[in-house]
């Protein structure tokens, strides 16, 4: 699973890294929640960053709400909700980190996960147009089996694309797509506990990405070196 995102890299860095220009201003975000707009690069406009809503709403839905925030890589080609988008409407979801929650004896502890070098990266996504009196667009994040880092926190993780695979995900034919949906190497990632303030989508500030002592560790005295 992937429940929250962050993206606060400078716009110029994102433009250079993904070779795409934003369709509107990109402001720093530290706690992007489902139902909010977020930058993606779509396969039909690879030189532009657009801002669909996180939560995939099928084009046949009566209402633009209750979208799917994640889609399992293993069933994309078969599940009616996603199979057309898998063939025709793929995107790069641009982030520099994502959050998930670990079950502990003291409750759920949020963790932020990033590349080990802290650089922005792309997750595999699908996008979908919707029209019912107005035109809107949504997206979902594709998930897969976790690596050893994320697996300590949750049983699923986003498909993080190697930079060399980003174009293949956008433009490859079906025979090529499965090969880019592998689990990202754990030795290239970092995970660390963050404040439970990230639980509320109303909170969106730089303090949310700072490492804290996990409550479980605090109660057992782990990490106390005074």
N, C-alpha and C positions, 0 to 999 in steps of 0.2 A: 504494500500500500504506500501511498504518498499523500499526506494530508495537508501540508503547507509548503510553500516555496519562499525563496528569497532571491532578489536580484537587485544589487546596489552597485555593481560595477559602473564606472563612468560610461556615458553614452558613446563617447569616441572609441573607447576600448571595445565595446560590443560591436560597433560598426566595423571596426578593423577585424575583429576575431571572426565574425560571421559573414563578412562581406555583404552586409545588408544595411539599408538606411531605414530608420524608424518612420512610420507613417504619422506619428505624433510624438510629443515629448515623452521621454522616459524619466520617471522620477524614481529615486531610490525606494525600494520596498524590502522590508525586513520580515514581513509576515503576510504573505499572499494567501488568501483563503479561497476555498471553492465559492463560486458565485461572483468572483471579482475578475476583472479583465487583466490580461497578462501578455507580454510580448512573445510571439512565435514567428517562425519563418515557415511559410507554407510552400508546398511543392508547386503551386500555380503562380507564385510570386516570390521566387527565391532571392531576389535582390531587395526585399522589403521586409521590415518587421511590422507585423500587424497585431491587433489587440482584441482577440476574441475572449469570450467569457469561459472561465474554467468550470467545466461540468458539461459533458457532451449531451446535447439534446437532439435526438433523432429528428430528421426533417419532417417526419409524419406526426410528431407529437402535437397535441392541441395547445399546450402551454409551454412557454420557454422557462421552465424551472425544473428542479429535481434531476439535474443532469448527472451523468456518470463521470466521476472525477478520475477514475482509473479503469483500464481495460487490460485483461490478462493476455499476454503475448501468445500463450498456448492456444487460444481459441479465437483469435482475431479473424481468421479466414473462414470460420464456420458460424460464429454468432451473428444472427440477423442484424442486431443493432450496429455492429461495427464492420461487417465484411465488405460493404461497398466502400466505406471510407478507407479501409485497409488497402484496397486496390487502387483507389483514386485520389484520396485526400489525406496525405500524410504531412506532418509538420515537425519542426524542431521546437521544443519548448525550452526557452532560454532561461537559465538559472545560474546562480553561484552556490546554491545550497538547497536542501529540503529538510523537512522535519518529520519525525514520527515519534511515537510514544512507546516506552518500554514498561511492561507490567512489572511492578516490584511489590515487596511486602508492605510498602508504605503508600501505594497508589501508583498512578501512571506518571512516569518521569519523561518529559520531552527531551529529545536529542536532536541536534542539528548535524547533518551529514554533508560533507563537501569533498571535493578533490583534495588530495594531500597537499597540492601546491596552491590551493585557494583560488585557482583561476575559474572563470565562467565555463560552463559546459552546456551541452544540449542533451535533453532527454527525448526519446521517441514519443511522438504524439500523433493523434488523429484529429482532424477538424471537420466540422459539419455546418452547412448553411441551414438556416431556418427562416421561414417566411409565413406569417399569418397576419396580414395587415401591416406588418413592419418586417424589415430584414435584420436578422441577427446572425452571429456566428459563435460557435462554441468549440471547445477542444477537450480532449482527455489525455492523460498521461498513461503510457503503456508500462505495465509492470511485469516482473519476472521473478525467478527464484533469487534469494538474496545471496550475497557473498558472505565471507566470515565476519566482516565488520558489521554490516547491516543486520545479519542474521542474529546477532546478539540482542537486537532491539525489536525486530519485526520479521515475520515470515515471508514478506514480499518486499520488493524494492523496485524503483523505476528502472527502465531500460536506459542506461547512460551510454550514449553513443561515443565511440572513439571518433576523433576528429576526421580520420580517413573514411569513416563509414557514414558521415552525415549526408553527403551527396547521394550515396547509394540508397539511404533510407528515403530521401526525397524523390529520387528519380529512377531507382532500379525497378526491374520487372519483378513479378511475384517470385520467380525462382531465386532471386538474390536477397529478398527481404529477410527470410528466416535466419540467414547467416549473420545479420547485424543485431539480432535480438538476444545475444549471449549476455550472461551476467558479467558486469564490469569487475575487473580485478580488485580484490579487497586491499591489496598492498598499495594501491593508488588512491585510497580513500582515507578519510578521517571522520570519526564520530565523537561528539562530546555533549555532555548535558548542558541544557540551557534553562533559563527561568521559566516557571510555569505561567508567567505572564503571556507567553506565546499561545496559551490555550484560548485566549480571547482574540478574535479577529479585530477587535477595536484597538488593540495595541499594535503599533507599527513604528518602532524606533530602534536606533542602533544598539541599544542595550540588550535587545532580544537575541542578538547573535553572539553575545559574550558568554564564555564558558563559566559555569557555576559548579559548585560541588553538588553532586546528586544527593537528594534528601536521604536516600538509603545509606550512602557513605557517611553523611554527616551524623546520622544517628549511631553508627557503629564506630565513629571516630576515624575512619579511613580518610586519608588526605590531610589530617591535622598534624602538621609538622612543627608546631610551636613548642 
